[in-house]
Amino acid sequence: MRDRSWKLLQFTALCAVLGAMTTAAQAQGSWSMKEPLPARLNEVSAAAVGGKLHVMGGSVLGVTGPYHQEYDPATDKWRARAPVPRSLDHMGSTVLNGKIYLIGGFIGGGVHRDGQNTAFEYDPASDTWRILATMKAGRGSVGVAVMDGKLHAVGGRSPDNAVVVATHEVYDPATNAWKDLAPLPTARDHGAVVAAEGKIYFAGGRTGPSTSPTALLDIYDPKTNTWTPGPPMPTSRSGLMAAYYKGLFMVLGGEVPQQQRTNAENEAYDPKTNAWRTLAPMPAGRHAAGVAMVGNNVYIVGGSLMPGGGGVTDQLIVFTLP
């Protein structure tokens, strides 16, 4: 009788452990694949508005263009939209009041060539673009986020590709003007940026050439116009995708050129616990992709499956967290 009770206790404990493992695995999320882009693109910008995913700019076979495609998750179909006013890649993108904003970028034709100070606004209702006031200096690979009705453009790379910058400018749509705010504590580009919980979060990126990825996390408080350090990412990387999803600052993908590989990592920072957690990795490593959240899903589109400009893909993959 005692042996039977002991075996029953063991079985109950095993079930509890397996149940906890299953719950933990489910909590990591899952990936699926949808209709690919009409063309292979990398260094794109993406944004979601009106339940649709927009993919803008980037390079096809090394040629930067004013590309603009819209994806409808309801039909799993793509259609062409009004082209971006200028052929650019490495642009920052965000959404405010139902409109898409594209900030900075490179004109292409070379590696990180001629960073631009341009800003464009897209209205999906009329399928038209509007040219806005320019930033004070050109920048590519700039991080962009919206807070309190204004656009923050943080970090990036100088127009001549000479240095990364710590510049932090904010754009006010009401006045169509930019002004300077507190710069990043450590200059960098190709990072991951989101606005959440009343603050701006800038993670990872590179502090110099592509061989200088970092795990830094800096947090900006608009009330004091100051940056403070947060816990670093578990993995140093650059060429990242970022989304604020279900209370988590998700940082996906990246590249490590010196190791000739891309990152599949999907790590998330929780502002409430001030800690990082690991989510289900992407099906394959990639960088230079676009990312946006539509409904209950995070969409990753295009990019390169190899470091630099190699392995350009048309894939559209979707992440869901229960």
C-alpha atoms as one frame of an Amber mdcrd trajectory, in Angstrom:
protein
   0.000   0.000   0.000   2.843   2.334   0.945   4.655   1.515  -2.348   1.482
   2.223  -4.329   1.001   5.561  -2.562   4.624   6.497  -3.265   4.240   5.659
  -6.968   1.030   7.696  -7.114   2.825  10.638  -5.496   5.662  10.329  -8.029
   3.188  10.198 -10.924   1.352  13.266  -9.627   4.614  15.182  -9.266   5.709
  14.170 -12.783   2.388  15.352 -14.218   2.796  18.677 -12.449   6.313  19.118
 -13.867   5.224  18.182 -17.387   2.261  20.520 -17.101   4.511  23.374 -16.015
   6.915  22.635 -18.881   4.055  22.613 -21.380   2.718  25.906 -20.033   6.189
  27.458 -20.204   6.678  26.239 -23.772   3.295  27.628 -24.807   4.126  30.945
 -23.153   7.151  31.298 -25.446   4.847  31.754 -28.427   4.744  30.253 -31.912
   5.594  31.143 -35.509   3.746  30.685 -38.786   4.372  31.698 -42.391   2.102
  33.752 -44.667   2.038  34.866 -48.312   5.509  36.173 -49.186   6.315  39.637
 -50.485   5.963  40.096 -54.251   9.747  40.636 -54.371  12.745  39.873 -52.169
  13.590  42.965 -50.150  15.978  43.902 -47.368  16.629  47.030 -45.301  12.900
  47.759 -45.444  10.638  49.746 -43.135   7.274  48.428 -41.981   4.247  49.858
 -40.196   0.687  48.781 -39.512  -2.378  50.979 -39.844  -6.045  50.180 -40.340
  -5.426  46.471 -39.865  -3.010  46.368 -42.816   0.767  45.880 -42.973   2.761
  48.369 -45.080   6.295  47.582 -46.294   8.240  50.539 -47.656  11.590  51.280
 -49.259  14.463  48.841 -49.134  16.560  47.145 -51.784  15.779  44.603 -54.510
  18.908  42.887 -55.848  20.948  45.732 -54.394  18.828  48.458 -55.999  17.156
  50.813 -53.530  13.705  51.941 -54.592  10.512  53.756 -53.536   8.786  50.398
 -53.069   5.512  50.283 -51.161   3.405  47.154 -50.681   0.364  46.622 -48.462
  -0.574  43.266 -46.947  -4.086  42.361 -45.780  -4.063  39.610 -43.119  -7.774
  38.972 -43.762  -7.123  37.839 -47.336  -3.412  36.940 -47.111  -2.826  39.096
 -50.208  -0.503  41.929 -51.231  -1.161  45.001 -53.362   0.970  47.926 -54.496
   0.404  51.364 -52.941   1.690  54.864 -53.723   5.507  54.794 -53.918   7.612
  56.522 -51.284   8.610  60.046 -52.461  12.252  58.990 -52.654  14.203  55.754
 -53.092  15.529  54.970 -49.607  16.499  52.132 -47.303  17.353  51.970 -43.570
  14.485  54.355 -42.729  12.869  54.704 -39.318   9.089  54.224 -39.312   6.154
  54.692 -36.973   2.422  55.429 -36.887   0.555  58.384 -35.396  -3.145  59.226
 -35.693  -3.733  56.749 -38.495  -0.815  57.921 -40.627   2.609  56.423 -41.340
   5.827  58.390 -40.878   9.179  57.572 -42.492  12.276  59.292 -41.099  15.831
  59.482 -42.472  17.422  56.622 -44.381  20.139  56.017 -46.961  19.781  56.559
 -50.697  21.478  53.238 -51.446  23.862  52.471 -54.255  26.468  51.607 -51.624
  26.834  50.657 -47.996  25.144  53.234 -45.730  25.511  55.957 -48.357  24.280
  59.541 -47.985  22.110  59.527 -44.860  19.070  61.744 -45.396  17.286  64.278
 -43.158  13.922  63.712 -44.855  10.576  63.022 -43.204   7.478  61.756 -45.030
   3.863  61.250 -43.961   1.591  58.689 -45.632  -2.217  58.849 -45.481  -3.704
  55.418 -46.260  -7.177  56.909 -46.699  -6.074  58.867 -49.778  -3.010  56.750
 -50.669  -0.868  59.893 -50.759   2.431  61.095 -49.314   3.315  64.463 -47.831
   6.817  65.874 -47.398   7.479  67.241 -43.891  10.099  69.500 -42.325  13.560
  67.977 -42.385  15.714  66.951 -39.437  18.711  69.133 -38.618  21.143  66.564
 -40.041  20.878  63.486 -42.216  20.813  60.069 -40.568  20.243  56.484 -41.622
  19.484  53.447 -39.457  17.671  55.798 -37.081  15.327  54.581 -34.341  11.850
  56.147 -34.361   9.057  56.029 -31.778   5.909  57.999 -30.922   5.215  59.453
 -27.501   2.618  62.014 -26.435   1.706  62.838 -30.013   5.282  63.531 -31.124
   7.895  61.600 -33.125  11.275  60.844 -31.561  14.221  60.091 -33.877  17.109
  58.579 -31.902  20.637  57.568 -32.859  21.673  56.584 -36.367  24.650  56.957
 -38.667  26.056  60.164 -40.151  25.480  61.042 -43.828  29.028  60.144 -44.824
  28.906  56.774 -42.993  31.823  57.991 -40.872  30.375  57.709 -37.375  27.372
  56.591 -35.388  25.571  59.419 -33.604  23.768  59.968 -30.299  21.426  62.604
 -31.750  17.881  62.732 -30.374  15.379  64.985 -32.134  11.618  65.237 -31.654
   9.075  66.254 -34.307   5.807  67.991 -33.469   3.152  67.493 -36.196   1.238
  70.513 -34.849   4.106  72.870 -35.702   5.876  70.808 -38.402   9.173  71.437
 -36.613  12.020  69.491 -34.982  13.951  70.248 -31.799  16.830  68.630 -29.944
  16.434  66.533 -26.803  18.901  64.703 -24.552  21.209  62.539 -26.697  21.736
  58.826 -26.215  24.346  58.067 -23.535  26.185  55.871 -26.068  26.028  56.719
 -29.770  24.834  53.862 -31.963  22.671  52.824 -34.907  20.886  49.684 -36.161
  19.203  49.366 -32.755  15.722  48.462 -31.500  13.449  51.289 -30.319   9.923
  51.386 -28.866   7.835  53.714 -26.735   5.917  52.132 -23.851   4.826  52.789
 -20.299   5.539  56.511 -20.722   9.180  55.983 -21.727  11.350  55.254 -24.770
  13.519  52.131 -24.846  16.610  51.791 -27.064  18.273  48.361 -27.059  21.267
  46.911 -28.847  22.653  48.260 -32.100  26.250  48.906 -33.038  28.645  51.446
 -31.568  30.826  51.633 -34.681  31.298  49.238 -37.613  29.141  46.159 -38.127
  31.573  44.183 -35.968  30.676  46.210 -32.859  27.264  44.943 -31.680  26.150
  45.853 -28.174  23.618  44.602 -25.619  23.029  48.039 -24.059  19.546  49.105
 -22.985  18.908  52.830 -22.461  15.614  54.220 -21.160  14.438  57.781 -21.834
  12.091  59.660 -19.494  10.402  62.622 -21.245   9.416  64.156 -17.901  13.054
  64.770 -16.983  14.604  64.639 -20.476  17.147  62.111 -19.216  18.377  58.629
 -20.092  19.083  55.875 -17.562  20.633  52.433 -18.141  18.531  49.291 -17.960
  19.601  45.646 -17.776  21.461  44.679 -20.980  19.993  42.252 -23.478  21.020
  38.619 -23.028  22.526  38.702 -26.545  24.637  41.460 -28.130  23.433  42.165
 -31.682  22.574  44.814 -34.261  20.372  45.096 -37.345  17.390  44.444 -35.097
  13.604  44.388 -35.315  11.499  45.638 -32.403   7.879  45.662 -31.291   5.953
  46.441 -28.123   3.636  43.459 -27.790   1.466  42.348 -24.873   3.420  44.479
 -22.404   6.820  43.304 -23.654   9.572  45.115 -25.567  10.429  42.424 -28.104
  13.854  42.507 -29.772  14.188  40.095 -32.681  16.911  38.929 -35.033  20.129
  40.739 -35.852  23.507  39.888 -37.288  27.005  39.035 -36.091  29.174  39.576
 -39.192  32.433  38.592 -37.508  30.892  35.148 -36.888  29.280  35.019 -40.343
  25.805  34.433 -38.957  22.465  36.078 -38.304  20.432  35.886 -35.113  17.174
  34.019 -34.634  16.884  35.218 -31.029  13.596  36.628 -29.785  14.225  38.293
 -26.431  11.752  40.478 -24.574  12.154  43.090 -21.861   9.350  43.508 -19.337
   9.237  47.097 -18.014   7.192  45.972 -15.022   9.795  43.494 -13.778  12.853
  45.238 -15.262  14.015  41.880 -16.612  14.501  40.062 -19.907  12.877  36.787
 -20.918  13.396  34.442 -23.868  10.593  33.812 -26.357  10.377  31.317 -29.216
  13.154  32.081 -31.730  12.394  32.870 -35.352  12.391  29.905 -37.784  15.706
  31.214 -39.151  18.036  34.067 -38.269  17.645  37.349 -40.148  18.333  41.072
 -40.008  17.345  44.149 -42.055  13.672  43.097 -41.960  10.547  45.115 -41.282
   8.362  44.543 -38.234   4.877  45.658 -37.208   2.025  44.447 -35.052  -1.371
  43.789 -36.627  -4.157  42.624 -34.338  -2.853  39.927 -32.011   0.236  39.123
 -34.075   3.729  40.445 -34.785   4.735  40.368 -38.472   8.357  40.118 -39.668
   8.825  40.764 -43.371  11.746  40.611 -45.807  15.317  41.105 -44.653  18.501
  39.098 -45.119  19.079  35.574 -43.866  22.862  36.095 -44.031  25.068  38.909
 -42.684  25.389  42.028 -44.796  23.261  41.904 -47.935  23.308  38.137 -48.480
  20.329  35.818 -48.491  17.709  38.483 -49.192  14.274  37.010 -48.546  10.619
  37.622 -49.376   9.351  35.734 -46.337   6.505  36.974 -44.153   6.568  35.244
 -40.774   4.126  35.801 -37.928   4.637  35.497 -34.162   1.800  34.871 -31.712
   2.009  34.810 -27.930  -0.957  33.257 -26.070
